Amino acid sequence: MSNTPVIAAVDGSEHSLLALEWARKEAVRHGCGLLVAHVLPDHAQLYAGRRASLHDASEPQEIPDPVRDWVRSLLGADGPGLPEGVAYEALEGSVPEALRVIGSRARMLVMGSRGRGGFASLLLGSSSRAVASTAACPVVVVPHAERGAADTDADADAEQSAGRVVVGLHAAETPEDVLSFAFTEAAVRGTTVQVVSAYAIPPSPTLVIDSPFAVIPPEGLADEGDGVPAEREMLRSQTERLAPLRERFPDVPVEQAAVPGDPAGRLVIASRAAALVVVGRHHPRRTAMSLAIGSVAHAVLHHAHGPVAVVPTLKDDV
């Protein structure tokens, strides 16, 4: 079992329950441990500070944490402990900062798209956005049920798990870390990587932006093949960029798609049939200390129909 865990950030909400279930399955796929992390609410942190300052021996040694009991019951733990391979950690500090720090030792950090606070109509909570923007590890955001990410029906869950991994690619700019993460996820799932690149074209009355896009295998790129020049050039760039990944992951099937329109919109469409959508966090030429998240990642996080992995450029961000 790997020593690098998958971390699930929970707060006791239904949204974090989705994240916990997704993270538990992910840890099994990777053969690694699962660390369940909960940032204590302000009142619990104040209680802990008061107890420490007073050194009162009559106070209980353990801070009450109902979320820990909630996690134990969900995971079917026997006795006071947790199942083998699962650990729990209560954190102090602000939610984004505490999760950013603990994420520095994670394979990935998984969280719900919003927590207990905020408006019910929010597509993405402030904490999820902040963590996805700053964590040193990949952050997977699992959307809430209203966005179609959750389905309690077993068949629907199995169908989602068997879906492809979709990755957005700008051949000249997407960091290698993003592609490696996508291919690794496809490998552990035994599924296909669909590589989606988008190109701008002049407006046309016959263009239907929401129409399904075609997936073209590399062998379909012969000079006499069909396709507009921009599409053919983008597919050629994809093929060149993906060659090292194909060598590293020979058993992972690859679909290539070059499509007209907005990159974020195309990835959102593809997310309807995907187990996971993978995007880079920001433009690789941004500084390592930049807190900004790229426009494509931002839009996909807000609107995707399934889990989204936001991958930093690890060599720059650590």
C-alpha positions in Angstrom: 0.0 0.0 0.0 1.3 3.5 -0.9 2.2 5.8 1.9 0.8 8.8 0.1 -2.9 8.9 1.0 -6.1 10.2 -0.6 -7.5 12.9 1.6 -11.2 13.5 1.9 -12.2 16.8 3.4 -15.5 16.5 5.3 -17.8 18.7 7.4 -20.7 16.4 8.1 -22.8 17.8 5.2 -24.4 15.7 2.5 -22.0 17.3 0.0 -19.0 16.0 1.9 -20.6 12.6 2.1 -20.3 12.4 -1.7 -16.7 13.4 -1.4 -16.0 10.8 1.2 -17.6 8.0 -0.8 -15.7 9.1 -4.0 -12.4 9.3 -2.0 -12.8 5.9 -0.4 -13.2 4.2 -3.8 -10.2 6.2 -5.2 -8.0 5.0 -2.3 -9.0 1.4 -3.1 -8.2 1.9 -6.8 -4.7 3.3 -6.0 -4.0 0.8 -3.2 -3.3 3.6 -0.7 -4.6 4.9 2.6 -7.6 7.2 3.1 -7.2 10.2 5.4 -10.4 11.9 6.5 -9.8 15.5 7.4 -12.2 17.8 9.3 -11.5 21.4 10.0 -13.1 22.1 13.4 -15.7 24.8 13.6 -14.8 28.1 15.3 -16.5 27.3 18.6 -14.6 24.0 18.9 -11.3 25.7 18.1 -12.1 28.4 20.8 -12.9 25.6 23.3 -9.6 23.9 22.5 -7.6 27.1 23.0 -9.4 27.9 26.3 -8.7 24.4 27.7 -5.1 24.6 26.7 -4.6 28.0 28.3 -6.2 27.0 31.6 -4.6 23.6 31.9 -7.7 22.4 33.6 -7.3 18.7 34.5 -11.1 18.4 35.0 -11.8 19.1 31.4 -12.1 16.1 29.1 -8.9 15.3 27.2 -10.6 14.9 23.9 -12.4 17.7 22.1 -16.0 16.7 21.2 -16.1 16.1 17.4 -19.5 14.8 16.2 -18.1 14.6 12.6 -15.6 11.9 13.7 -18.5 9.8 15.0 -20.4 10.5 11.7 -17.4 9.2 9.7 -17.1 6.1 11.9 -20.7 5.2 11.4 -20.6 5.8 7.6 -17.5 3.6 7.2 -19.0 0.8 9.3 -16.3 0.9 12.0 -16.4 -1.6 14.8 -15.5 -0.2 18.2 -13.9 3.2 18.8 -11.4 3.0 15.9 -11.7 3.3 12.1 -11.4 0.5 9.5 -7.9 -0.6 8.5 -6.3 1.9 6.1 -8.4 4.8 7.2 -7.2 7.6 9.5 -9.0 10.7 10.8 -7.5 14.1 11.6 -9.2 17.1 13.1 -7.6 20.3 11.9 -7.5 23.9 13.3 -7.3 27.2 11.4 -9.2 28.5 8.4 -10.7 25.8 6.1 -8.6 26.8 3.0 -5.3 27.1 4.9 -5.7 24.0 7.0 -6.6 21.9 3.9 -3.8 23.5 1.9 -1.3 22.5 4.5 -2.5 18.9 4.9 -2.8 18.6 1.1 1.0 19.0 0.8 1.3 15.3 1.8 -1.6 13.9 -0.3 -1.9 12.0 -3.5 -5.0 14.1 -4.0 -7.5 16.0 -1.9 -11.2 15.4 -2.4 -14.0 17.7 -1.3 -17.6 18.6 -2.0 -18.5 21.5 -4.2 -19.9 23.3 -1.2 -20.2 22.8 2.5 -22.7 23.6 5.3 -22.5 27.3 4.8 -23.6 29.5 2.0 -26.7 29.6 -0.2 -28.3 26.4 -1.3 -28.1 27.6 -4.9 -24.3 28.0 -4.9 -22.6 25.9 -7.6 -19.3 26.2 -5.9 -18.5 27.2 -2.3 -15.7 29.6 -1.4 -13.7 27.0 0.4 -13.7 24.6 -2.5 -12.7 27.3 -4.9 -9.9 28.6 -2.5 -8.5 25.1 -2.0 -8.6 24.2 -5.7 -6.7 27.5 -6.3 -3.9 27.0 -3.9 -3.3 23.4 -2.9 0.0 21.8 -3.8 -1.7 18.5 -4.8 -4.5 17.8 -7.3 -7.9 18.7 -5.9 -11.0 16.8 -6.9 -14.3 18.6 -6.4 -17.3 16.3 -6.4 -20.5 18.3 -7.4 -23.7 18.1 -5.3 -26.7 16.2 -6.4 -28.5 19.2 -7.9 -25.8 19.2 -10.6 -26.3 15.6 -11.5 -23.1 14.2 -9.9 -24.9 11.9 -7.4 -27.2 9.0 -8.1 -28.2 6.5 -5.4 -29.2 4.0 -8.0 -26.5 1.2 -8.1 -26.6 0.9 -11.9 -26.2 4.6 -12.4 -23.2 4.6 -10.0 -21.6 1.7 -11.8 -22.1 3.5 -15.2 -20.5 6.6 -13.8 -17.5 4.7 -12.4 -16.9 3.0 -15.8 -17.0 6.3 -17.7 -14.0 7.7 -19.5 -11.5 10.2 -18.1 -11.7 13.5 -20.0 -8.8 15.9 -20.1 -8.6 19.3 -21.6 -5.4 19.9 -23.6 -3.8 22.9 -25.1 -1.0 21.2 -26.9 1.5 24.1 -26.5 0.6 25.0 -22.9 -0.9 22.2 -20.8 1.7 21.0 -18.3 2.8 17.4 -18.3 1.5 16.9 -14.8 -2.1 17.3 -16.0 -1.7 14.7 -18.7 0.1 12.3 -16.3 -2.7 12.6 -13.8 -5.4 11.9 -16.4 -3.6 8.9 -17.8 -2.9 7.5 -14.3 -6.6 7.8 -13.4 -7.6 6.1 -16.6 -5.1 3.3 -15.9 -6.4 2.5 -12.4 -10.0 2.6 -13.7 -9.3 0.5 -16.7 -10.9 3.0 -18.9 -10.3 5.4 -21.8 -8.7 8.9 -21.8 -10.6 11.3 -24.0 -8.4 14.3 -24.9 -10.4 17.4 -25.8 -8.9 20.5 -27.5 -11.0 23.4 -28.7 -10.3 25.9 -31.5 -12.0 29.2 -32.4 -13.6 29.6 -35.8 -15.5 32.4 -37.5 -19.3 32.5 -36.7 -21.4 30.5 -39.1 -25.2 30.3 -39.4 -24.8 26.5 -39.9 -22.7 25.9 -36.8 -24.5 24.3 -33.9 -22.3 24.8 -30.9 -24.0 22.1 -28.7 -23.8 19.5 -31.4 -21.9 16.3 -30.5 -18.3 16.4 -31.5 -16.5 13.7 -33.5 -13.7 11.6 -32.0 -11.0 10.9 -34.6 -8.3 8.3 -34.0 -4.7 9.2 -35.1 -4.9 6.8 -38.1 -7.6 9.1 -39.4 -5.2 12.0 -39.9 -4.0 11.0 -43.4 -3.5 13.9 -45.8 -6.6 12.9 -47.7 -8.8 12.8 -44.6 -11.7 15.1 -43.9 -11.8 18.0 -41.5 -11.1 21.7 -41.5 -7.5 22.9 -41.4 -7.7 24.1 -37.8 -9.1 20.8 -36.6 -6.5 18.7 -38.5 -3.6 20.8 -37.2 -4.9 20.6 -33.6 -5.2 16.8 -33.9 -1.7 16.6 -35.2 -0.4 18.7 -32.3 -2.4 16.4 -29.9 -0.8 13.3 -31.4 2.7 14.7 -31.0 2.1 15.8 -27.5 0.5 12.5 -26.4 3.2 10.2 -27.9 5.2 10.0 -24.6 2.0 9.3 -22.6 1.0 6.5 -25.0 4.4 4.9 -24.4 4.2 5.2 -20.6 0.6 3.9 -20.6 0.3 1.4 -23.5 -2.8 -0.2 -22.1 -4.8 3.0 -21.8 -7.1 3.6 -24.9 -7.0 7.2 -26.1 -9.6 9.2 -28.0 -8.7 12.5 -29.5 -11.2 15.3 -30.2 -10.6 18.7 -31.7 -13.8 20.7 -31.5 -14.9 24.2 -32.3 -16.0 26.6 -29.6 -15.2 27.4 -26.0 -12.8 25.0 -24.2 -14.7 25.2 -20.9 -18.1 24.7 -22.5 -16.9 21.6 -24.4 -15.5 20.1 -21.3 -18.7 20.7 -19.5 -20.6 18.9 -22.3 -18.1 16.0 -22.1 -18.5 15.8 -18.3 -22.0 14.3 -18.8 -20.6 11.0 -19.8 -17.3 11.1 -17.8 -16.1 9.5 -14.6 -13.7 12.4 -14.1 -12.7 15.6 -15.9 -9.1 16.8 -15.5 -8.0 20.4 -16.1 -4.8 22.3 -15.4 -5.1 24.9 -12.6 -3.7 27.8 -14.5 -1.5 28.9 -17.3 2.0 27.5 -16.8 3.6 30.9 -17.2 1.9 32.2 -14.1 4.1 32.6 -11.1 4.2 29.8 -8.5 2.8 32.2 -5.9 -0.2 33.3 -8.0 -3.5 32.5 -6.3 -5.5 32.8 -9.5 -7.2 29.9 -11.0 -7.5 29.8 -14.8 -10.7 30.7 -16.6 -11.2 27.2 -18.0 -10.7 25.5 -14.6 -13.0 28.1 -12.9 -15.8 27.6 -15.4 -15.6 23.8 -15.4 -15.6 23.7 -11.6 -18.8 25.7 -11.6 -20.7 23.8 -14.2 -19.4 20.3 -14.7 -21.9 17.4 -14.2 -19.4 15.2 -12.4 -16.1 15.2 -10.5 -13.4 17.6 -11.6 -9.7 17.3 -10.9 -7.8 20.5 -10.8 -4.1 19.7 -11.2 -1.4 22.2 -10.3 2.0 22.3 -12.1 3.6 20.4 -9.3 7.2 21.3 -10.1 6.3 25.0 -9.9 3.7 25.0 -7.1 5.4 22.8 -4.4 
